[in-house]
Amino acid sequence: MTASTTLDTPDGPFTIVADDGVVLASGWTDDVASLLTLVHPELLPAGPGAPTVRAVPESAADVAAPATAVRAYYAGDPTGVGQVPVRQRSGPYRQHAWEVLRTVPPGTRVTYTEYADRTGRPAAVRAAAGACARNAAALFVPCHRVLRSDGTLGGFRYGLDIKESLLARERAAA
């Protein structure tokens, strides 16, 4: 069953939407509805009588593993979030790009150009940037580790202050 939980973090409320421990969406908000708009419709309950996303405590089975990884991240171990399963749907390139993004280690920064190259399509810089922009599973798929070609932060759905905080936290843990 699809469930959500919201954790208090130093960067503000962080909500996880998961199904049986697999993250469907996450981000620095307490607005579950806004996260649900990022999830591909095939991954959500649908139809008359379909179960809704239910709010649960962070210890509930559906969200416990991702919540534990987020707690560990903020306690100084940024590696666990990369081990939590994530499910996103899109076209083949974007899905591949999200998988590649999960291989960028904590504390590492890559430019959009380097990211496109890592996906095997060096000319696909705009497509790589689009994968970051459409990433529903923030933190678990670390789009915050991608910077502009000139090394500046670029954009981030949850604000540049949070992006900068995450990068500093990972740098300190490395």
C-alpha positions in Angstrom: 0.0 0.0 0.0 1.3 3.5 -0.8 2.1 5.5 2.3 3.8 8.7 3.2 5.6 10.1 6.2 7.2 13.5 6.9 10.4 13.8 8.9 11.8 16.9 10.5 15.3 17.6 9.1 17.8 20.5 9.5 16.7 21.5 5.9 13.0 21.5 6.8 10.2 18.9 6.5 11.1 16.0 4.2 8.3 13.8 3.0 8.7 10.3 1.6 6.0 8.6 -0.5 6.7 4.9 -0.7 5.2 1.5 -1.5 6.5 -1.5 0.4 9.8 0.3 1.1 10.3 1.5 -2.5 10.4 5.3 -2.8 8.1 6.8 -5.4 8.6 10.4 -4.5 10.4 12.5 -1.9 11.4 16.0 -1.1 11.6 18.9 1.3 8.0 19.6 1.7 5.1 18.5 3.9 2.7 18.7 1.0 2.1 15.1 -0.1 -0.2 16.2 -2.9 2.6 18.2 -4.5 4.9 15.1 -4.5 2.1 12.9 -5.9 2.0 15.1 -9.0 5.6 14.1 -9.7 4.8 10.3 -9.7 4.0 8.6 -13.0 0.3 7.7 -12.9 1.0 4.0 -13.5 2.8 3.9 -10.1 -0.1 5.3 -8.1 -3.4 3.6 -6.9 -6.0 4.3 -9.5 -9.7 3.7 -10.3 -12.8 3.7 -8.1 -12.2 2.3 -4.7 -8.4 2.4 -5.1 -6.5 2.8 -1.9 -5.3 6.3 -1.2 -1.9 7.3 0.0 -2.1 7.0 3.8 0.0 9.0 6.3 2.0 6.7 8.6 4.6 7.0 11.3 8.2 6.7 10.1 8.4 3.3 11.7 5.7 1.8 9.5 6.9 -1.0 7.2 6.2 0.9 3.9 8.5 3.8 4.8 10.8 2.6 7.6 13.8 1.8 5.4 13.8 5.1 3.5 13.1 7.0 6.7 16.0 5.3 8.4 18.3 6.2 5.5 17.3 9.9 5.7 17.9 9.9 9.4 21.4 8.4 8.8 22.0 10.9 6.1 21.4 13.8 8.4 23.4 12.1 11.2 26.5 12.1 8.9 26.2 8.9 6.8 25.2 10.0 3.3 25.7 6.5 1.7 22.5 4.8 2.8 20.1 6.8 0.7 21.7 5.4 -2.4 20.9 1.9 -1.3 17.1 2.5 -0.9 15.1 1.2 -3.9 13.4 3.8 -6.0 10.7 3.3 -8.7 10.2 6.0 -11.3 8.7 5.7 -14.8 9.5 7.7 -18.0 11.1 7.1 -21.3 14.2 4.9 -21.7 16.8 7.7 -21.6 15.4 9.4 -18.5 15.1 6.1 -16.6 18.7 5.3 -17.5 19.8 8.8 -16.6 18.2 8.4 -13.1 20.1 5.1 -12.6 23.4 6.7 -13.7 22.7 9.6 -11.3 22.5 7.1 -8.4 26.1 6.1 -9.1 27.5 9.6 -8.4 29.0 9.2 -4.9 28.2 11.5 -2.0 30.6 14.4 -1.9 31.1 14.3 -5.7 29.8 17.0 -8.0 29.4 16.6 -11.7 28.4 19.1 -14.3 25.4 18.6 -16.6 27.9 17.9 -19.4 29.7 15.3 -17.3 26.4 13.8 -16.3 25.3 13.5 -20.0 28.7 11.8 -20.8 28.2 9.3 -18.0 24.8 8.4 -19.5 26.6 7.4 -22.7 25.2 10.3 -24.6 27.6 13.3 -24.3 25.5 15.5 -26.6 22.4 15.0 -24.5 23.1 17.7 -22.0 19.5 19.1 -22.2 18.1 15.6 -21.8 20.3 15.0 -18.7 19.2 18.3 -17.2 15.6 17.3 -17.9 16.1 14.1 -16.0 17.2 16.1 -13.0 14.2 18.4 -13.4 11.8 15.5 -13.5 13.3 13.5 -10.7 10.6 12.7 -8.2 12.8 11.0 -5.7 15.0 13.8 -4.4 17.9 12.8 -2.2 17.5 9.1 -3.1 18.3 10.0 -6.7 20.8 12.7 -6.0 20.1 15.4 -8.6 21.5 17.9 -6.1 25.0 16.7 -7.1 24.7 18.1 -10.6 26.0 21.6 -11.3 26.1 24.0 -14.2 29.1 23.8 -16.5 30.6 26.9 -14.9 30.4 25.2 -11.5 27.5 27.3 -10.1 24.6 25.5 -8.4 22.0 25.9 -11.1 18.4 25.0 -10.2 16.9 22.8 -7.6 13.2 22.2 -7.0 13.5 22.7 -3.3 15.7 25.8 -3.5 19.4 26.6 -3.8 19.8 26.9 0.0 18.9 23.2 0.5 21.0 22.2 -2.5 24.0 24.0 -1.0 23.3 22.5 2.5 23.2 19.0 1.0 26.5 19.5 -0.8 28.2 20.9 2.2 26.9 18.1 4.4 28.2 15.5 2.0 31.6 17.3 1.7 31.9 17.3 5.5 31.1 13.6 5.7 33.6 12.6 2.9 
